[in-house]
Amino acid sequence: QVQLVESGGGLVQPGGSLRLSCVASGTIFSWNLMGWYRQAPGKKRELVAIVIGDTTNYADSAKGRFTISRDNAKRTVYLQMNSLKPEDTAVYYCYYAEGHWGQGTQVTVSS
């Protein structure tokens, strides 16, 4: 049973930064996909960034501002978010291959 626990969300002003963390427990494999998705109120859940092995992929909205990284020894995936905008406000969910989701962490960008 894979469990994912996110942390690092909060309230930040536009232009600020946050780093999200997601720690995995259970049987996971370093070569499997891990990533971050987000869901804003009234909108569908959408991809933010994923990492598979050493390969990363980003949504257009995240390119140049967000960086995903993974520490397999710590079973953790990170999302460094810089230059945050109000439209980044959402619940951010960690994802691990085969349909495993975390509980989500709220990110609010507001002055």
C-alpha positions in Angstrom: 0.0 0.0 0.0 1.5 3.3 -1.1 0.8 6.4 0.9 1.7 9.9 0.0 1.9 12.8 2.4 2.3 16.3 1.1 3.5 19.4 3.0 4.7 22.9 2.3 1.6 24.6 1.1 0.4 27.9 2.5 -0.4 31.6 1.8 2.2 33.5 -0.2 2.2 36.9 -1.9 2.4 37.2 -5.7 6.0 36.8 -6.8 6.8 34.7 -3.8 8.1 31.1 -3.6 7.0 27.9 -1.9 8.5 24.4 -1.9 6.1 21.5 -1.7 7.3 18.1 -0.5 5.7 14.7 -0.8 7.0 11.7 1.2 6.0 8.2 0.0 5.7 5.1 2.1 5.1 1.6 1.1 6.5 -0.2 -1.9 7.7 2.3 -4.5 10.2 2.1 -7.3 12.6 4.9 -8.3 11.9 4.4 -12.0 8.2 4.9 -11.6 6.4 8.2 -12.3 5.9 10.7 -9.5 4.5 14.1 -10.0 2.3 17.0 -9.0 -1.1 17.9 -10.1 -3.4 20.8 -9.0 -7.1 21.5 -8.8 -8.5 25.0 -8.5 -12.0 25.7 -7.3 -14.5 24.8 -10.1 -11.8 23.4 -12.4 -10.6 20.0 -13.3 -7.4 18.5 -11.8 -4.5 19.3 -14.1 -0.9 18.2 -14.5 1.8 20.5 -13.1 5.0 18.5 -13.4 6.1 14.9 -13.5 9.4 13.1 -13.1 10.2 9.6 -14.5 13.7 8.5 -13.8 15.8 11.5 -14.8 13.2 12.9 -17.2 10.9 15.7 -16.2 7.9 17.2 -17.9 6.0 20.4 -17.1 2.7 22.0 -17.9 3.2 25.2 -20.0 2.0 27.2 -17.0 4.8 25.8 -14.9 7.7 26.0 -17.3 10.4 28.4 -16.2 8.9 29.0 -12.8 8.5 25.5 -11.2 11.1 22.8 -10.7 10.3 19.2 -9.8 13.0 17.0 -8.2 13.1 13.7 -6.6 15.3 12.2 -3.8 14.9 8.5 -4.0 16.9 7.9 -0.8 14.4 10.0 1.1 11.4 8.7 -1.0 10.5 12.3 -1.5 9.5 14.4 -4.5 9.6 18.2 -4.4 8.1 21.0 -6.3 9.9 24.3 -6.1 7.6 27.1 -7.1 8.9 30.5 -7.9 7.3 33.7 -9.2 3.9 32.6 -8.0 0.8 34.1 -9.5 -2.7 34.3 -8.1 -3.8 31.8 -10.8 -1.5 29.2 -9.2 -3.9 29.1 -6.3 -5.1 25.5 -6.0 -4.9 22.3 -4.0 -1.7 20.6 -5.0 -1.7 16.8 -5.1 1.2 14.4 -5.2 0.9 11.4 -7.5 2.7 8.1 -7.8 2.3 5.6 -10.6 -0.8 3.4 -10.8 -3.2 5.8 -9.3 -1.9 6.7 -5.9 -2.7 10.2 -4.7 -1.9 12.2 -1.6 -4.5 14.2 0.3 -3.5 17.5 -1.1 -2.0 20.7 0.2 -3.5 24.1 -0.3 -1.5 26.8 -2.0 -3.0 30.3 -2.0 -1.3 33.2 -3.8 -2.8 36.5 -2.7 -1.8 39.9 -1.6 
